[in-house]
């Protein structure tokens, strides 16, 4: 199972109906939807797998965690490419 970590120094701020996220990895700012910004928030709180993130989001919004898994899974490639998250290697902590 893949595990992820939010890159230290990532900044996320609301901008109207979207979110702006600054990546210290790339030096760029990208726009995110609410779902993707929520994933970054939950990652920052310590959850690190799709299952854990879905459980937290489901508890927050009252949806079934399994129904959120597909949405969360589709967000990983963009978050990785933008330099906002990195895949965690087993036994390694990222700060």
C-alpha positions, 0 to 999 in steps of 0.5 A: 500500500502506498503511503504519502507525506505532505512536503514540508513548507507547502502552503495552501490558501483559499482563493475564491472557489479554489485553493492556491498551493505553493510547492517549495519543491518546484517553487510554483503555485498551483490551483486545487479544488476543494477535494485535493486541498482537503487531502493535503490538510489531512496529510498534514494532520498525519494520515498517510494512506488512501484508506486513512485519508478516506476515513478522516474525510468520510467522518468529516463529511458523512460519506462512505469512506469506500466511495471516496477512495476513487476520488482520492486515488485520482488526486495522487498523480497531480499532487506528486507532479506538483511537488506538494506530496511525496511517496513515503518509503517504508520506515522513513519519516518526512518532515 
